[in-house]
C-alpha cells in the first residue's frame, strides 16, 4: 500500500476502508482533511467548496450539514440525488466523509444554519444510506450548541458499527463542547472516552487541536494520541472553533503543535468564510506539516491521473 502522499486522485477515490487506514498511517502525520458545507453559497460561486479545498491541498474532504435523505451541494452539476457523493468524488478526486450527529432533533431550538434535520442524525438508517451513496467514512460528532455528549456518540457508534459490518471507516469524538458545559475544556474528551469509543467500534479518534479550545494543550492531546495509538487506533486533530479563518501565522502554529502530538490526520473546519476554511490557510497548514513539495504535488495532480 502507498502513502496518501503518493496516491493519485483516481487511486484515492477507490480506497477500501482498510486501504484508507493503512495509507493514512503510512503518511506519518502528513494527511490534510478539510471540512466544507455544501448548502452555503460557495466561495467561488460556481465551484463547490469541496473542489476548492481539494485544489488547495486537502487529501480528504468532510461534508458538514450534509443531509443524506435530502442531499444538496451548491454548485454541483445537476445529478440524481443518490449520485451526489459519486459526482463530488469525481470532481475532487478525494475520499469523502460526512458528519452525523447523535441528537434528538426535537430538542434543538436553533432555526439557523445549524438547525438539525432527520437526515443528519447519527442513525443506522442514515449511515446505511451514506454507505450506499459512496461515502467513505462517517464522523460522529456535534455542531455548536447541539448538545452532543460522548455517551450519545458511543451509543450511536455501537449501533452503526454493527449495522455497517466493518465496511465503513468510523471516526468518533468532539472538537469543542458542542453545547455540553460539563464536557468543556479537558473534559471534551478523556482517555476513558477514547476507550469507550474504541469498544463501540471507532477506527479513528477525533480530538481538538492544541490551542483551539480553552485548556487544550499540546501535552494533553499528546497523551490522548499516545493512548489511542496504544489501542491501535488512528487520530485526527481538529480545528473547529473558527480559527480556520485566522491569520496564517496562527494556522502554522496550530499545525506544528498538532504534529507534535503525533496525530495522524490534520483537520481544518468549515468556518473561515462560512462553508470552508480560508483557502490560503489550507495551503499554509499543508506546507507546515509536509512542505512545499508534497503540498504542490497534491495541488497539481490532474484528476485524470
C-alpha positions as CSV (number, residue, x, y, z in Angstrom):
1,X,0.0,0.0,0.0
2,X,1.2,3.5,-0.8
3,X,1.1,6.6,1.4
4,X,-1.8,9.1,1.0
5,X,1.0,11.4,-0.1
6,X,1.8,9.2,-3.1
7,X,-1.7,8.2,-4.2
8,X,-3.3,9.8,-7.3
9,X,-6.8,11.2,-7.3
10,X,-8.1,8.1,-9.2
11,X,-6.5,5.9,-6.6
12,X,-7.8,7.9,-3.7
13,X,-11.4,7.6,-4.6
14,X,-11.2,3.8,-4.9
15,X,-9.6,3.0,-1.5
16,X,-11.3,0.5,0.8
17,X,-11.6,1.1,4.5
18,X,-8.6,-1.0,5.2
19,X,-6.6,0.6,2.5
20,X,-7.5,4.2,3.6
21,X,-6.5,3.5,7.1
22,X,-3.2,2.0,6.0
23,X,-2.4,4.8,3.6
24,X,-3.0,7.3,6.4
25,X,-0.8,5.5,8.9
26,X,2.0,5.3,6.3
27,X,1.9,9.1,5.8
28,X,3.2,9.7,9.3
29,X,1.2,12.7,10.3
30,X,1.0,14.4,6.9
31,X,-2.6,14.0,5.9
32,X,-4.8,17.1,5.4
33,X,-8.6,16.9,5.9
34,X,-10.8,19.9,5.0
35,X,-14.4,20.2,6.2
36,X,-16.8,22.0,3.9
37,X,-20.5,22.9,3.9
38,X,-22.5,22.3,0.7
39,X,-25.7,24.2,1.5
40,X,-24.0,27.6,1.8
41,X,-23.0,29.9,-1.0
42,X,-19.7,28.5,-2.4
43,X,-16.7,30.9,-2.0
44,X,-16.2,30.7,-5.8
45,X,-19.9,30.8,-6.6
46,X,-20.0,28.2,-9.4
47,X,-17.4,25.8,-7.9
48,X,-18.1,23.6,-4.9
49,X,-16.3,24.4,-1.7
50,X,-15.1,20.8,-1.7
51,X,-13.4,21.3,-5.1
52,X,-11.6,24.5,-3.9
53,X,-10.4,22.7,-0.7
54,X,-9.1,19.8,-2.7
55,X,-7.3,22.3,-5.1
56,X,-5.6,23.9,-2.1
57,X,-4.0,20.7,-0.9
58,X,-6.7,18.7,1.1
59,X,-6.3,14.9,0.8
60,X,-9.7,14.2,2.3
61,X,-13.0,16.1,2.3
62,X,-15.5,16.1,5.2
63,X,-19.0,17.4,4.5
64,X,-20.8,19.1,7.3
65,X,-24.6,19.7,7.4
66,X,-25.0,17.1,4.7
67,X,-28.5,15.6,4.8
68,X,-28.3,12.0,3.4
69,X,-32.1,12.0,3.0
70,X,-32.2,15.3,1.1
71,X,-28.6,15.7,-0.3
72,X,-27.7,19.2,-1.6
73,X,-24.3,20.7,-2.6
74,X,-24.5,24.1,-4.2
75,X,-22.6,24.4,-7.5
76,X,-22.6,20.6,-8.0
77,X,-23.6,19.7,-11.6
78,X,-27.2,18.5,-11.8
79,X,-27.5,14.9,-11.0
80,X,-29.7,12.3,-9.3
81,X,-29.7,12.9,-5.6
82,X,-28.4,9.3,-4.9
83,X,-25.4,10.1,-7.1
84,X,-24.4,13.3,-5.2
85,X,-21.4,11.8,-3.4
86,X,-20.2,9.9,-6.5
87,X,-20.3,13.1,-8.6
88,X,-18.4,15.0,-5.9
89,X,-15.7,12.3,-5.7
90,X,-15.3,12.5,-9.4
91,X,-14.9,16.3,-9.3
92,X,-12.5,16.3,-6.4
93,X,-10.6,13.0,-6.7
94,X,-10.8,12.7,-2.9
95,X,-12.3,10.3,-0.3
96,X,-15.4,11.9,1.1
97,X,-16.8,11.7,4.6
98,X,-19.8,13.2,6.3
99,X,-20.6,14.3,9.8
100,X,-23.6,12.7,11.6
101,X,-24.8,13.9,15.0
102,X,-26.4,11.7,17.7
103,X,-29.0,14.2,18.9
104,X,-32.8,14.3,19.3
105,X,-33.8,16.8,16.6
106,X,-37.0,17.7,18.6
107,X,-34.9,19.2,21.3
108,X,-32.9,21.6,19.1
109,X,-34.4,25.1,19.0
110,X,-31.8,26.6,16.6
111,X,-33.6,27.8,13.4
112,X,-30.4,29.0,11.8
113,X,-27.9,27.1,9.5
114,X,-27.1,24.6,12.3
115,X,-30.7,23.5,12.6
116,X,-30.9,19.7,12.7
117,X,-32.7,17.6,10.2
118,X,-33.6,14.0,10.2
119,X,-31.1,13.2,7.5
120,X,-28.2,14.5,9.6
121,X,-28.8,12.4,12.7
122,X,-26.5,9.6,13.6
123,X,-28.9,6.7,13.0
124,X,-28.4,3.3,11.4
125,X,-30.7,4.3,8.6
126,X,-28.6,7.4,7.7
127,X,-25.3,5.5,8.0
128,X,-26.5,2.8,5.6
129,X,-27.9,5.5,3.2
130,X,-24.5,7.2,3.3
131,X,-22.7,3.9,2.6
132,X,-24.9,3.2,-0.4
133,X,-24.2,6.7,-1.7
134,X,-20.5,6.0,-1.7
135,X,-19.5,7.9,1.4
136,X,-16.1,6.6,2.6
137,X,-16.3,7.4,6.3
138,X,-18.6,8.9,8.9
139,X,-17.6,11.3,11.6
140,X,-19.8,11.0,14.7
141,X,-19.5,14.4,16.4
142,X,-21.6,17.5,17.2
143,X,-22.0,21.0,15.8
144,X,-22.1,24.1,18.1
145,X,-24.9,24.1,20.6
146,X,-26.5,20.8,19.5
147,X,-25.8,19.1,22.9
148,X,-23.9,16.1,21.7
149,X,-22.4,14.1,24.6
150,X,-19.7,11.5,24.4
151,X,-22.1,8.9,25.8
152,X,-24.5,9.6,22.9
153,X,-21.7,9.3,20.4
154,X,-20.7,6.0,21.9
155,X,-24.3,4.7,21.8
156,X,-24.8,5.7,18.1
157,X,-21.4,4.4,17.2
158,X,-22.2,0.9,18.6
159,X,-25.4,0.6,16.5
160,X,-23.8,2.0,13.3
161,X,-20.7,-0.2,13.7
162,X,-22.8,-3.3,14.0
163,X,-25.0,-2.3,11.0
164,X,-22.2,-1.4,8.6
165,X,-20.3,-4.6,9.5
166,X,-16.8,-3.1,9.3
167,X,-17.4,-1.8,5.7
168,X,-17.0,1.9,6.5
169,X,-14.4,3.8,8.4
170,X,-15.9,5.3,11.6
171,X,-14.5,8.4,13.4
172,X,-15.7,9.5,16.8
173,X,-15.0,12.5,19.1
174,X,-15.6,16.2,19.6
175,X,-13.6,19.3,18.6
176,X,-15.5,21.5,21.1
177,X,-18.0,21.1,23.9
178,X,-21.0,21.1,21.4
179,X,-23.2,22.7,24.0
180,X,-22.4,20.3,26.9
181,X,-20.9,22.5,29.6
182,X,-19.9,19.5,31.7
183,X,-17.8,18.4,28.7
184,X,-15.8,21.5,28.2
185,X,-12.0,22.1,28.3
186,X,-10.1,18.9,29.1
187,X,-13.4,17.1,29.6
188,X,-14.2,17.4,25.9
189,X,-12.6,14.0,25.6
190,X,-10.6,11.9,28.0
191,X,-8.8,8.6,27.9
192,X,-11.9,6.9,29.3
193,X,-14.0,8.4,26.4
194,X,-11.4,7.1,23.9
195,X,-11.7,3.6,25.4
196,X,-15.5,3.8,25.2
197,X,-15.4,4.8,21.6
198,X,-12.9,2.0,20.7
199,X,-15.0,-0.5,22.5
200,X,-18.0,0.6,20.5
201,X,-16.4,0.4,17.0
202,X,-14.3,3.6,16.4
203,X,-11.5,3.3,13.9
204,X,-10.2,6.8,14.5
205,X,-10.5,9.2,17.4
206,X,-11.3,12.9,16.8
207,X,-9.6,15.4,19.2
208,X,-9.5,19.2,19.4
209,X,-6.2,20.6,18.1
210,X,-4.0,22.2,20.7
211,X,-4.8,25.9,21.2
212,X,-8.3,25.7,19.8
213,X,-10.2,25.1,23.0
214,X,-9.5,26.7,26.4
215,X,-7.4,24.3,28.4
216,X,-6.4,22.1,25.5
217,X,-2.6,22.0,25.5
218,X,-0.2,20.2,23.2
219,X,0.9,18.0,26.2
220,X,-2.7,16.9,26.9
221,X,-3.5,16.0,23.4
222,X,-0.2,14.2,23.1
223,X,-1.2,12.0,26.0
224,X,-4.6,11.2,24.3
225,X,-3.0,10.5,20.9
226,X,-0.5,8.1,22.6
227,X,-3.3,6.4,24.4
228,X,-5.3,5.9,21.1
229,X,-2.2,4.6,19.3
230,X,-1.5,2.1,22.1
231,X,-5.0,0.9,21.4
232,X,-4.1,0.6,17.7
233,X,-6.4,3.4,16.6
234,X,-5.5,6.5,14.5
235,X,-6.3,10.0,15.5
236,X,-7.4,13.3,13.8
237,X,-6.8,16.6,15.5
238,X,-9.5,19.2,14.6
239,X,-9.7,23.0,14.3
240,X,-13.4,23.5,14.8
241,X,-13.5,26.9,16.6
242,X,-13.5,29.2,13.5
243,X,-9.7,29.6,13.9
244,X,-9.6,28.1,10.4
245,X,-10.4,31.7,9.5
246,X,-7.5,33.2,11.5
247,X,-4.2,34.5,10.1
248,X,-1.7,32.1,8.6
249,X,0.8,32.6,11.4
250,X,-1.8,31.2,13.8
251,X,-2.6,28.4,11.5
252,X,1.0,27.4,11.1
253,X,1.5,27.4,14.9
254,X,-1.6,25.1,15.4
255,X,-0.2,22.9,12.6
256,X,3.2,22.3,14.2
257,X,1.7,21.9,17.7
258,X,-0.7,19.3,16.3
259,X,2.1,17.5,14.6
260,X,4.0,17.4,17.9
261,X,1.1,15.5,19.4
262,X,1.8,12.6,17.0
263,X,-1.6,12.8,15.3
264,X,-2.3,11.0,12.0
265,X,-4.7,13.4,10.3
266,X,-5.0,17.2,10.5
267,X,-8.4,18.7,10.1
268,X,-9.5,22.3,9.3
269,X,-13.1,23.3,9.9
270,X,-15.7,24.9,7.7
271,X,-15.9,28.4,9.1
272,X,-13.2,30.6,7.7
273,X,-15.8,32.1,5.4
274,X,-18.9,30.1,6.4
275,X,-18.6,27.0,4.2
276,X,-14.9,26.2,4.4
277,X,-11.6,27.3,5.9
278,X,-9.8,30.1,4.2
279,X,-8.2,28.6,1.1
280,X,-4.8,30.1,1.9
281,X,-4.9,28.5,5.4
282,X,-5.4,25.0,3.9
283,X,-2.3,25.5,1.9
284,X,-0.4,27.1,4.8
285,X,-1.3,24.3,7.1
286,X,-0.3,21.7,4.5
287,X,3.1,23.4,3.9
288,X,3.7,23.5,7.6
289,X,3.2,19.8,8.2
290,X,4.7,18.4,4.9
291,X,6.5,21.1,3.0
292,X,6.1,22.7,-0.4
293,X,6.9,19.6,-2.4
294,X,4.1,17.4,-1.1
295,X,1.7,20.3,-1.0
296,X,2.2,21.3,-4.6
297,X,2.2,17.7,-5.7
298,X,-1.3,17.3,-4.2
299,X,-2.5,20.6,-5.7
300,X,-1.1,20.0,-9.1
301,X,-2.1,16.4,-9.8
302,X,-4.6,16.1,-12.6
303,X,-7.9,14.3,-11.7
304,X,-7.2,12.2,-14.8
305,X,-4.2,10.5,-13.1
